[in-house]
Amino acid sequence: MQGVIKSFDPSTGDGSVMRDTDLSEYDLAADALEGSIFRMLRQGQRVVFTLDDDGRATALRLGSERDMETPGT
């Protein structure tokens, strides 16, 4: 799934992401940044993510232009 970071608190790791297709919001899982290049997230940052079994956003990563469906690619 693709979306943008809606909120992120670096001191607690709490935050949420909003999916592009239907604007659904998902809380970040505690391990959302594990194994990713991210150390910090900023509001509005574009990410690709999956949902864990509890419906929380996890496995955050940067997408290629193709993943982000950039016009003209």
PDB file of N, CA, C and O in Angstrom:
ATOM      1  N   MET A   1       0.842  -1.178   0.000  1.00  0.00           N
ATOM      2  CA  MET A   1       0.000   0.000   0.000  1.00  0.00           C
ATOM      3  C   MET A   1       0.883   1.236   0.000  1.00  0.00           C
ATOM      4  O   MET A   1       2.043   1.199   0.411  1.00  0.00           O
ATOM      5  N   GLN A   2       0.310   2.319  -0.466  1.00  0.00           N
ATOM      6  CA  GLN A   2       1.030   3.580  -0.524  1.00  0.00           C
ATOM      7  C   GLN A   2       0.291   4.630   0.285  1.00  0.00           C
ATOM      8  O   GLN A   2      -0.937   4.609   0.372  1.00  0.00           O
ATOM      9  N   GLY A   3       1.036   5.538   0.869  1.00  0.00           N
ATOM     10  CA  GLY A   3       0.398   6.594   1.621  1.00  0.00           C
ATOM     11  C   GLY A   3       1.372   7.657   2.059  1.00  0.00           C
ATOM     12  O   GLY A   3       2.511   7.720   1.596  1.00  0.00           O
ATOM     13  N   VAL A   4       0.896   8.497   2.968  1.00  0.00           N
ATOM     14  CA  VAL A   4       1.717   9.566   3.525  1.00  0.00           C
ATOM     15  C   VAL A   4       1.653   9.502   5.044  1.00  0.00           C
ATOM     16  O   VAL A   4       0.655   9.077   5.626  1.00  0.00           O
ATOM     17  N   ILE A   5       2.727   9.930   5.662  1.00  0.00           N
ATOM     18  CA  ILE A   5       2.762   9.986   7.121  1.00  0.00           C
ATOM     19  C   ILE A   5       1.862  11.132   7.568  1.00  0.00           C
ATOM     20  O   ILE A   5       2.030  12.276   7.145  1.00  0.00           O
ATOM     21  N   LYS A   6       0.915  10.807   8.420  1.00  0.00           N
ATOM     22  CA  LYS A   6       0.008  11.844   8.948  1.00  0.00           C
ATOM     23  C   LYS A   6       0.596  12.452  10.214  1.00  0.00           C
ATOM     24  O   LYS A   6       0.513  13.661  10.430  1.00  0.00           O
ATOM     25  N   SER A   7       1.195  11.601  11.052  1.00  0.00           N
ATOM     26  CA  SER A   7       1.814  12.090  12.283  1.00  0.00           C
ATOM     27  C   SER A   7       2.902  11.120  12.711  1.00  0.00           C
ATOM     28  O   SER A   7       2.867   9.938  12.369  1.00  0.00           O
ATOM     29  N   PHE A   8       3.879  11.635  13.470  1.00  0.00           N
ATOM     30  CA  PHE A   8       4.934  10.786  14.017  1.00  0.00           C
ATOM     31  C   PHE A   8       5.571  11.497  15.189  1.00  0.00           C
ATOM     32  O   PHE A   8       5.950  12.663  15.083  1.00  0.00           O
ATOM     33  N   ASP A   9       5.692  10.793  16.318  1.00  0.00           N
ATOM     34  CA  ASP A   9       6.354  11.313  17.509  1.00  0.00           C
ATOM     35  C   ASP A   9       7.648  10.524  17.681  1.00  0.00           C
ATOM     36  O   ASP A   9       7.606   9.354  18.061  1.00  0.00           O
ATOM     37  N   PRO A  10       8.806  11.148  17.406  1.00  0.00           N
ATOM     38  CA  PRO A  10      10.066  10.408  17.471  1.00  0.00           C
ATOM     39  C   PRO A  10      10.427   9.908  18.875  1.00  0.00           C
ATOM     40  O   PRO A  10      11.168   8.934  19.011  1.00  0.00           O
ATOM     41  N   SER A  11       9.919  10.557  19.898  1.00  0.00           N
ATOM     42  CA  SER A  11      10.262  10.127  21.256  1.00  0.00           C
ATOM     43  C   SER A  11       9.536   8.843  21.659  1.00  0.00           C
ATOM     44  O   SER A  11      10.052   8.064  22.460  1.00  0.00           O
ATOM     45  N   THR A  12       8.350   8.622  21.110  1.00  0.00           N
ATOM     46  CA  THR A  12       7.596   7.410  21.459  1.00  0.00           C
ATOM     47  C   THR A  12       7.501   6.420  20.303  1.00  0.00           C
ATOM     48  O   THR A  12       7.247   5.235  20.521  1.00  0.00           O
ATOM     49  N   GLY A  13       7.703   6.901  19.067  1.00  0.00           N
ATOM     50  CA  GLY A  13       7.539   6.042  17.897  1.00  0.00           C
ATOM     51  C   GLY A  13       6.089   5.905  17.461  1.00  0.00           C
ATOM     52  O   GLY A  13       5.785   5.182  16.512  1.00  0.00           O
ATOM     53  N   ASP A  14       5.198   6.599  18.152  1.00  0.00           N
ATOM     54  CA  ASP A  14       3.774   6.553  17.778  1.00  0.00           C
ATOM     55  C   ASP A  14       3.530   7.429  16.557  1.00  0.00           C
ATOM     56  O   ASP A  14       4.180   8.458  16.371  1.00  0.00           O
ATOM     57  N   GLY A  15       2.592   7.006  15.739  1.00  0.00           N
ATOM     58  CA  GLY A  15       2.243   7.802  14.579  1.00  0.00           C
ATOM     59  C   GLY A  15       1.176   7.122  13.764  1.00  0.00           C
ATOM     60  O   GLY A  15       0.642   6.080  14.143  1.00  0.00           O
ATOM     61  N   SER A  16       0.873   7.738  12.623  1.00  0.00           N
ATOM     62  CA  SER A  16      -0.138   7.167  11.743  1.00  0.00           C
ATOM     63  C   SER A  16       0.210   7.482  10.299  1.00  0.00           C
ATOM     64  O   SER A  16       0.933   8.432   9.997  1.00  0.00           O
ATOM     65  N   VAL A  17      -0.330   6.651   9.418  1.00  0.00           N
ATOM     66  CA  VAL A  17      -0.140   6.819   7.985  1.00  0.00           C
ATOM     67  C   VAL A  17      -1.519   6.819   7.326  1.00  0.00           C
ATOM     68  O   VAL A  17      -2.423   6.112   7.771  1.00  0.00           O
ATOM     69  N   MET A  18      -1.676   7.612   6.270  1.00  0.00           N
ATOM     70  CA  MET A  18      -2.942   7.690   5.557  1.00  0.00           C
ATOM     71  C   MET A  18      -2.747   7.097   4.164  1.00  0.00           C
ATOM     72  O   MET A  18      -1.876   7.533   3.411  1.00  0.00           O
ATOM     73  N   ARG A  19      -3.566   6.099   3.830  1.00  0.00           N
ATOM     74  CA  ARG A  19      -3.471   5.427   2.542  1.00  0.00           C
ATOM     75  C   ARG A  19      -3.971   6.345   1.423  1.00  0.00           C
ATOM     76  O   ARG A  19      -4.965   7.053   1.580  1.00  0.00           O
ATOM     77  N   ASP A  20      -3.266   6.316   0.299  1.00  0.00           N
ATOM     78  CA  ASP A  20      -3.600   7.176  -0.844  1.00  0.00           C
ATOM     79  C   ASP A  20      -4.971   6.895  -1.439  1.00  0.00           C
ATOM     80  O   ASP A  20      -5.718   7.824  -1.744  1.00  0.00           O
ATOM     81  N   THR A  21      -5.302   5.634  -1.604  1.00  0.00           N
ATOM     82  CA  THR A  21      -6.475   5.285  -2.407  1.00  0.00           C
ATOM     83  C   THR A  21      -7.805   5.701  -1.785  1.00  0.00           C
ATOM     84  O   THR A  21      -8.703   6.160  -2.491  1.00  0.00           O
ATOM     85  N   ASP A  22      -7.935   5.544  -0.467  1.00  0.00           N
ATOM     86  CA  ASP A  22      -9.226   5.856   0.154  1.00  0.00           C
ATOM     87  C   ASP A  22      -9.115   6.707   1.414  1.00  0.00           C
ATOM     88  O   ASP A  22     -10.098   6.901   2.129  1.00  0.00           O
ATOM     89  N   LEU A  23      -7.910   7.213   1.683  1.00  0.00           N
ATOM     90  CA  LEU A  23      -7.629   8.081   2.834  1.00  0.00           C
ATOM     91  C   LEU A  23      -7.854   7.395   4.180  1.00  0.00           C
ATOM     92  O   LEU A  23      -8.049   8.066   5.193  1.00  0.00           O
ATOM     93  N   SER A  24      -7.829   6.055   4.194  1.00  0.00           N
ATOM     94  CA  SER A  24      -7.912   5.323   5.464  1.00  0.00           C
ATOM     95  C   SER A  24      -6.659   5.606   6.282  1.00  0.00           C
ATOM     96  O   SER A  24      -5.568   5.762   5.734  1.00  0.00           O
ATOM     97  N   GLU A  25      -6.830   5.671   7.604  1.00  0.00           N
ATOM     98  CA  GLU A  25      -5.697   5.917   8.497  1.00  0.00           C
ATOM     99  C   GLU A  25      -5.356   4.647   9.256  1.00  0.00           C
ATOM    100  O   GLU A  25      -6.235   3.901   9.688  1.00  0.00           O
ATOM    101  N   TYR A  26      -4.054   4.418   9.410  1.00  0.00           N
ATOM    102  CA  TYR A  26      -3.560   3.260  10.139  1.00  0.00           C
ATOM    103  C   TYR A  26      -2.501   3.709  11.129  1.00  0.00           C
ATOM    104  O   TYR A  26      -1.618   4.498  10.792  1.00  0.00           O
ATOM    105  N   ASP A  27      -2.592   3.199  12.366  1.00  0.00           N
ATOM    106  CA  ASP A  27      -1.548   3.461  13.350  1.00  0.00           C
ATOM    107  C   ASP A  27      -0.289   2.734  12.921  1.00  0.00           C
ATOM    108  O   ASP A  27      -0.352   1.702  12.254  1.00  0.00           O
ATOM    109  N   LEU A  28       0.859   3.281  13.310  1.00  0.00           N
ATOM    110  CA  LEU A  28       2.123   2.610  13.037  1.00  0.00           C
ATOM    111  C   LEU A  28       2.333   1.495  14.046  1.00  0.00           C
ATOM    112  O   LEU A  28       2.095   1.679  15.240  1.00  0.00           O
ATOM    113  N   ALA A  29       2.774   0.350  13.573  1.00  0.00           N
ATOM    114  CA  ALA A  29       3.129  -0.753  14.464  1.00  0.00           C
ATOM    115  C   ALA A  29       4.423  -0.395  15.188  1.00  0.00           C
ATOM    116  O   ALA A  29       5.207   0.419  14.699  1.00  0.00           O
ATOM    117  N   ALA A  30       4.644  -0.991  16.332  1.00  0.00           N
ATOM    118  CA  ALA A  30       5.850  -0.717  17.108  1.00  0.00           C
ATOM    119  C   ALA A  30       7.116  -1.006  16.308  1.00  0.00           C
ATOM    120  O   ALA A  30       8.137  -0.348  16.509  1.00  0.00           O
ATOM    121  N   ASP A  31       7.060  -1.977  15.409  1.00  0.00           N
ATOM    122  CA  ASP A  31       8.237  -2.356  14.620  1.00  0.00           C
ATOM    123  C   ASP A  31       8.226  -1.760  13.213  1.00  0.00           C
ATOM    124  O   ASP A  31       8.938  -2.249  12.336  1.00  0.00           O
ATOM    125  N   ALA A  32       7.441  -0.726  12.988  1.00  0.00           N
ATOM    126  CA  ALA A  32       7.247  -0.172  11.641  1.00  0.00           C
ATOM    127  C   ALA A  32       8.549   0.250  10.973  1.00  0.00           C
ATOM    128  O   ALA A  32       8.666   0.157   9.751  1.00  0.00           O
ATOM    129  N   LEU A  33       9.534   0.712  11.747  1.00  0.00           N
ATOM    130  CA  LEU A  33      10.787   1.199  11.167  1.00  0.00           C
ATOM    131  C   LEU A  33      11.904   0.161  11.178  1.00  0.00           C
ATOM    132  O   LEU A  33      12.967   0.398  10.604  1.00  0.00           O
ATOM    133  N   GLU A  34      11.686  -0.971  11.812  1.00  0.00           N
ATOM    134  CA  GLU A  34      12.734  -1.993  11.882  1.00  0.00           C
ATOM    135  C   GLU A  34      13.082  -2.500  10.490  1.00  0.00           C
ATOM    136  O   GLU A  34      12.202  -2.853   9.705  1.00  0.00           O
ATOM    137  N   GLY A  35      14.372  -2.531  10.197  1.00  0.00           N
ATOM    138  CA  GLY A  35      14.838  -3.022   8.913  1.00  0.00           C
ATOM    139  C   GLY A  35      14.668  -2.046   7.765  1.00  0.00           C
ATOM    140  O   GLY A  35      14.965  -2.384   6.619  1.00  0.00           O
ATOM    141  N   SER A  36      14.196  -0.843   8.049  1.00  0.00           N
ATOM    142  CA  SER A  36      14.006   0.141   6.981  1.00  0.00           C
ATOM    143  C   SER A  36      15.138   1.160   7.031  1.00  0.00           C
ATOM    144  O   SER A  36      15.939   1.174   7.965  1.00  0.00           O
ATOM    145  N   ILE A  37      15.188   2.006   6.018  1.00  0.00           N
ATOM    146  CA  ILE A  37      16.187   3.070   6.005  1.00  0.00           C
ATOM    147  C   ILE A  37      15.770   4.242   6.879  1.00  0.00           C
ATOM    148  O   ILE A  37      16.578   5.132   7.147  1.00  0.00           O
ATOM    149  N   PHE A  38      14.526   4.255   7.323  1.00  0.00           N
ATOM    150  CA  PHE A  38      14.003   5.373   8.108  1.00  0.00           C
ATOM    151  C   PHE A  38      14.485   5.325   9.549  1.00  0.00           C
ATOM    152  O   PHE A  38      14.501   4.266  10.178  1.00  0.00           O
ATOM    153  N   ARG A  39      14.874   6.473  10.059  1.00  0.00           N
ATOM    154  CA  ARG A  39      15.150   6.649  11.490  1.00  0.00           C
ATOM    155  C   ARG A  39      14.141   7.636  12.060  1.00  0.00           C
ATOM    156  O   ARG A  39      13.788   7.594  13.239  1.00  0.00           O
ATOM    157  N   MET A  40      13.693   8.517  11.189  1.00  0.00           N
ATOM    158  CA  MET A  40      12.705   9.533  11.545  1.00  0.00           C
ATOM    159  C   MET A  40      11.695   9.604  10.410  1.00  0.00           C
ATOM    160  O   MET A  40      11.998   9.239   9.274  1.00  0.00           O
ATOM    161  N   LEU A  41      10.520  10.066  10.718  1.00  0.00           N
ATOM    162  CA  LEU A  41       9.486  10.286   9.708  1.00  0.00           C
ATOM    163  C   LEU A  41       8.979  11.704   9.859  1.00  0.00           C
ATOM    164  O   LEU A  41       8.942  12.247  10.963  1.00  0.00           O
ATOM    165  N   ARG A  42       8.591  12.301   8.750  1.00  0.00           N
ATOM    166  CA  ARG A  42       8.027  13.654   8.818  1.00  0.00           C
ATOM    167  C   ARG A  42       6.630  13.642   8.224  1.00  0.00           C
ATOM    168  O   ARG A  42       6.319  12.843   7.340  1.00  0.00           O
ATOM    169  N   GLN A  43       5.810  14.524   8.716  1.00  0.00           N
ATOM    170  CA  GLN A  43       4.440  14.630   8.222  1.00  0.00           C
ATOM    171  C   GLN A  43       4.463  14.901   6.722  1.00  0.00           C
ATOM    172  O   GLN A  43       5.208  15.761   6.252  1.00  0.00           O
ATOM    173  N   GLY A  44       3.643  14.165   5.975  1.00  0.00           N
ATOM    174  CA  GLY A  44       3.574  14.326   4.534  1.00  0.00           C
ATOM    175  C   GLY A  44       4.553  13.472   3.753  1.00  0.00           C
ATOM    176  O   GLY A  44       4.507  13.448   2.523  1.00  0.00           O
ATOM    177  N   GLN A  45       5.445  12.766   4.452  1.00  0.00           N
ATOM    178  CA  GLN A  45       6.425  11.913   3.768  1.00  0.00           C
ATOM    179  C   GLN A  45       5.726  10.727   3.118  1.00  0.00           C
ATOM    180  O   GLN A  45       4.907  10.062   3.753  1.00  0.00           O
ATOM    181  N   ARG A  46       6.047  10.457   1.847  1.00  0.00           N
ATOM    182  CA  ARG A  46       5.425   9.353   1.110  1.00  0.00           C
ATOM    183  C   ARG A  46       6.134   8.052   1.447  1.00  0.00           C
ATOM    184  O   ARG A  46       7.363   7.984   1.479  1.00  0.00           O
ATOM    185  N   VAL A  47       5.334   7.017   1.697  1.00  0.00           N
ATOM    186  CA  VAL A  47       5.873   5.708   2.044  1.00  0.00           C
ATOM    187  C   VAL A  47       5.048   4.601   1.388  1.00  0.00           C
ATOM    188  O   VAL A  47       3.907   4.804   0.974  1.00  0.00           O
ATOM    189  N   VAL A  48       5.657   3.446   1.313  1.00  0.00           N
ATOM    190  CA  VAL A  48       4.975   2.210   0.951  1.00  0.00           C
ATOM    191  C   VAL A  48       4.983   1.371   2.216  1.00  0.00           C
ATOM    192  O   VAL A  48       5.987   1.346   2.928  1.00  0.00           O
ATOM    193  N   PHE A  49       3.886   0.684   2.513  1.00  0.00           N
ATOM    194  CA  PHE A  49       3.796  -0.072   3.758  1.00  0.00           C
ATOM    195  C   PHE A  49       2.901  -1.289   3.578  1.00  0.00           C
ATOM    196  O   PHE A  49       2.181  -1.416   2.587  1.00  0.00           O
ATOM    197  N   THR A  50       2.963  -2.172   4.553  1.00  0.00           N
ATOM    198  CA  THR A  50       2.047  -3.302   4.620  1.00  0.00           C
ATOM    199  C   THR A  50       1.322  -3.222   5.954  1.00  0.00           C
ATOM    200  O   THR A  50       1.704  -2.442   6.827  1.00  0.00           O
ATOM    201  N   LEU A  51       0.285  -4.021   6.113  1.00  0.00           N
ATOM    202  CA  LEU A  51      -0.437  -4.075   7.379  1.00  0.00           C
ATOM    203  C   LEU A  51      -0.094  -5.366   8.101  1.00  0.00           C
ATOM    204  O   LEU A  51       0.019  -6.428   7.488  1.00  0.00           O
ATOM    205  N   ASP A  52       0.071  -5.259   9.421  1.00  0.00           N
ATOM    206  CA  ASP A  52       0.300  -6.472  10.208  1.00  0.00           C
ATOM    207  C   ASP A  52      -1.045  -7.121  10.534  1.00  0.00           C
ATOM    208  O   ASP A  52      -2.090  -6.635  10.101  1.00  0.00           O
ATOM    209  N   ASP A  53      -1.022  -8.197  11.281  1.00  0.00           N
ATOM    210  CA  ASP A  53      -2.247  -8.936  11.600  1.00  0.00           C
ATOM    211  C   ASP A  53      -3.246  -8.121  12.417  1.00  0.00           C
ATOM    212  O   ASP A  53      -4.437  -8.430  12.441  1.00  0.00           O
ATOM    213  N   ASP A  54      -2.753  -7.074  13.090  1.00  0.00           N
ATOM    214  CA  ASP A  54      -3.629  -6.223  13.893  1.00  0.00           C
ATOM    215  C   ASP A  54      -4.097  -4.979  13.141  1.00  0.00           C
ATOM    216  O   ASP A  54      -4.742  -4.110  13.727  1.00  0.00           O
ATOM    217  N   GLY A  55      -3.774  -4.886  11.837  1.00  0.00           N
ATOM    218  CA  GLY A  55      -4.209  -3.762  11.034  1.00  0.00           C
ATOM    219  C   GLY A  55      -3.396  -2.501  11.214  1.00  0.00           C
ATOM    220  O   GLY A  55      -3.870  -1.403  10.923  1.00  0.00           O
ATOM    221  N   ARG A  56      -2.158  -2.655  11.697  1.00  0.00           N
ATOM    222  CA  ARG A  56      -1.270  -1.503  11.869  1.00  0.00           C
ATOM    223  C   ARG A  56      -0.250  -1.472  10.735  1.00  0.00           C
ATOM    224  O   ARG A  56       0.152  -2.515  10.219  1.00  0.00           O
ATOM    225  N   ALA A  57       0.160  -0.276  10.357  1.00  0.00           N
ATOM    226  CA  ALA A  57       1.143  -0.100   9.286  1.00  0.00           C
ATOM    227  C   ALA A  57       2.510  -0.562   9.760  1.00  0.00           C
ATOM    228  O   ALA A  57       2.959  -0.192  10.844  1.00  0.00           O
ATOM    229  N   THR A  58       3.170  -1.374   8.937  1.00  0.00           N
ATOM    230  CA  THR A  58       4.493  -1.873   9.267  1.00  0.00           C
ATOM    231  C   THR A  58       5.322  -1.982   7.993  1.00  0.00           C
ATOM    232  O   THR A  58       4.818  -1.763   6.892  1.00  0.00           O
ATOM    233  N   ALA A  59       6.592  -2.321   8.155  1.00  0.00           N
ATOM    234  CA  ALA A  59       7.514  -2.505   7.025  1.00  0.00           C
ATOM    235  C   ALA A  59       7.533  -1.276   6.120  1.00  0.00           C
ATOM    236  O   ALA A  59       7.425  -1.396   4.899  1.00  0.00           O
ATOM    237  N   LEU A  60       7.670  -0.097   6.720  1.00  0.00           N
ATOM    238  CA  LEU A  60       7.707   1.131   5.936  1.00  0.00           C
ATOM    239  C   LEU A  60       8.954   1.176   5.076  1.00  0.00           C
ATOM    240  O   LEU A  60      10.041   0.801   5.515  1.00  0.00           O
ATOM    241  N   ARG A  61       8.785   1.639   3.840  1.00  0.00           N
ATOM    242  CA  ARG A  61       9.916   1.764   2.931  1.00  0.00           C
ATOM    243  C   ARG A  61       9.619   2.861   1.913  1.00  0.00           C
ATOM    244  O   ARG A  61       8.473   3.256   1.701  1.00  0.00           O
ATOM    245  N   LEU A  62      10.679   3.327   1.304  1.00  0.00           N
ATOM    246  CA  LEU A  62      10.530   4.270   0.201  1.00  0.00           C
ATOM    247  C   LEU A  62      10.103   3.490  -1.017  1.00  0.00           C
ATOM    248  O   LEU A  62      10.518   2.345  -1.195  1.00  0.00           O
ATOM    249  N   GLY A  63       9.294   4.078  -1.846  1.00  0.00           N
ATOM    250  CA  GLY A  63       8.909   3.431  -3.086  1.00  0.00           C
ATOM    251  C   GLY A  63       9.653   4.036  -4.256  1.00  0.00           C
ATOM    252  O   GLY A  63      10.109   5.177  -4.189  1.00  0.00           O
ATOM    253  N   SER A  64       9.775   3.281  -5.313  1.00  0.00           N
ATOM    254  CA  SER A  64      10.325   3.834  -6.544  1.00  0.00           C
ATOM    255  C   SER A  64       9.256   4.711  -7.166  1.00  0.00           C
ATOM    256  O   SER A  64       8.110   4.715  -6.718  1.00  0.00           O
ATOM    257  N   GLU A  65       9.625   5.449  -8.192  1.00  0.00           N
ATOM    258  CA  GLU A  65       8.620   6.262  -8.873  1.00  0.00           C
ATOM    259  C   GLU A  65       7.499   5.373  -9.389  1.00  0.00           C
ATOM    260  O   GLU A  65       6.339   5.785  -9.390  1.00  0.00           O
ATOM    261  N   ARG A  66       7.820   4.182  -9.821  1.00  0.00           N
ATOM    262  CA  ARG A  66       6.807   3.254 -10.322  1.00  0.00           C
ATOM    263  C   ARG A  66       5.862   2.871  -9.186  1.00  0.00           C
ATOM    264  O   ARG A  66       4.644   2.853  -9.369  1.00  0.00           O
ATOM    265  N   ASP A  67       6.429   2.561  -7.997  1.00  0.00           N
ATOM    266  CA  ASP A  67       5.598   2.209  -6.846  1.00  0.00           C
ATOM    267  C   ASP A  67       4.641   3.336  -6.488  1.00  0.00           C
ATOM    268  O   ASP A  67       3.495   3.093  -6.110  1.00  0.00           O
ATOM    269  N   MET A  68       5.115   4.559  -6.608  1.00  0.00           N
ATOM    270  CA  MET A  68       4.311   5.717  -6.246  1.00  0.00           C
ATOM    271  C   MET A  68       3.386   6.162  -7.380  1.00  0.00           C
ATOM    272  O   MET A  68       2.649   7.138  -7.239  1.00  0.00           O
ATOM    273  N   GLU A  69       3.428   5.444  -8.501  1.00  0.00           N
ATOM    274  CA  GLU A  69       2.596   5.746  -9.656  1.00  0.00           C
ATOM    275  C   GLU A  69       2.758   7.200 -10.085  1.00  0.00           C
ATOM    276  O   GLU A  69       1.780   7.910 -10.317  1.00  0.00           O
ATOM    277  N   THR A  70       4.020   7.627 -10.183  1.00  0.00           N
ATOM    278  CA  THR A  70       4.316   8.973 -10.628  1.00  0.00           C
ATOM    279  C   THR A  70       3.863   9.139 -12.074  1.00  0.00           C
ATOM    280  O   THR A  70       4.167   8.288 -12.910  1.00  0.00           O
ATOM    281  N   PRO A  71       3.161  10.190 -12.380  1.00  0.00           N
ATOM    282  CA  PRO A  71       2.713  10.386 -13.761  1.00  0.00           C
ATOM    283  C   PRO A  71       3.891  10.360 -14.729  1.00  0.00           C
ATOM    284  O   PRO A  71       4.954  10.913 -14.448  1.00  0.00           O
ATOM    285  N   GLY A  72       3.687   9.713 -15.865  1.00  0.00           N
ATOM    286  CA  GLY A  72       4.701   9.668 -16.901  1.00  0.00           C
ATOM    287  C   GLY A  72       5.695   8.546 -16.763  1.00  0.00           C
ATOM    288  O   GLY A  72       6.649   8.476 -17.537  1.00  0.00           O
ATOM    289  N   THR A  73       5.500   7.646 -15.781  1.00  0.00           N
ATOM    290  CA  THR A  73       6.431   6.513 -15.637  1.00  0.00           C
ATOM    291  C   THR A  73       5.777   5.237 -16.055  1.00  0.00           C
ATOM    292  O   THR A  73       6.401   4.178 -16.004  1.00  0.00           O
TER     293      THR A  73
END
